[in-house]
């Protein structure tokens, strides 16, 4: 049995495999496509993480591995189908962000249904894959209800340059991870439409308030929203040029079509599927920014109309 396995050989999964090796684990990286696994194994480079060499110590396979700890770094909409293939897993760590469109479930809810009784945690925070792979300083969160599990996962993945903080609110951490991608699309629309930095700062701040309402309404803690999995990830994703969600919003704000932007990409932009699913999961809760983004993505509103609708909301105290 492998010491630690990473399922998903995208940029984030590859970066996590490198970090896990750096932390002293024996690591295997799983790719769904056998040809892709073979390419990465032989070249020691992943085209989705250019400029980064995969260390020789990391094995690459297209066979579902067994390991004491499994990090699931697949896109959110593929999490269930991949996790269903696992046999008698030890501990599972969700490393994806979003809401499953068919069921409106969060990552740990998907895993709990498939593997009842298996210890579950989520790894989330303000992390760009290239920087983690390069060993640049970063911080993230391991959220789980059990303190022993949080400590074990953190001990297995943390290094001096990659600080991991425990959190006992996996619901709030998952909601922050999902909502920040949606709000980042809105921030991109603001910049793409040349509405200015004042507007982006206001949107991020009101987006944080929206996330706080969402988290507390669905069982999370308000203080989680102010941490790495909330505010930290929100700021990074709404301002970083490497954010796929932010850059998609920029393109939409400039007048490009969603179909054209997505057709030109080889990677998944999680906020596209998450926005309508998150709004549906929230029910009657007032989420003006997330709702506006969902309307744009579903073709029910143009970016200009969505901005106007948010600005036209009644005045009230902050």
Buried (B, 14 or more C-beta within 10 A) or exposed (E): EBBBBBBBBBBBBBBBBBBBBBBEBBBBBBBBEEEBBBBBBEEBBBEBBEEBEBEEEBBBBBEBBBBBBBBBBBBBBBBBEBBEEBEEBBBBBBBBBBBBBEEBBBBBBBBBEBBEEBBBBBBBBBBBBBBBBBEEEBBBBBBBBEEEBBBBBBEBBBBEBBBBBBBBBBBBBBBBBBBBBBBBBBBBBBBBBEBEEEBBBEBBEBBBEBBBBBBBBBEBBBEBBBBBBBBBBBBBBBBBEEBBBBBBBBBBBBEBEBEEBEEEEEEBBBBBBBBBBBBEBBEEBEBBBBBBBBBBBEEEBEBEEBBEBBEEEEEEEE
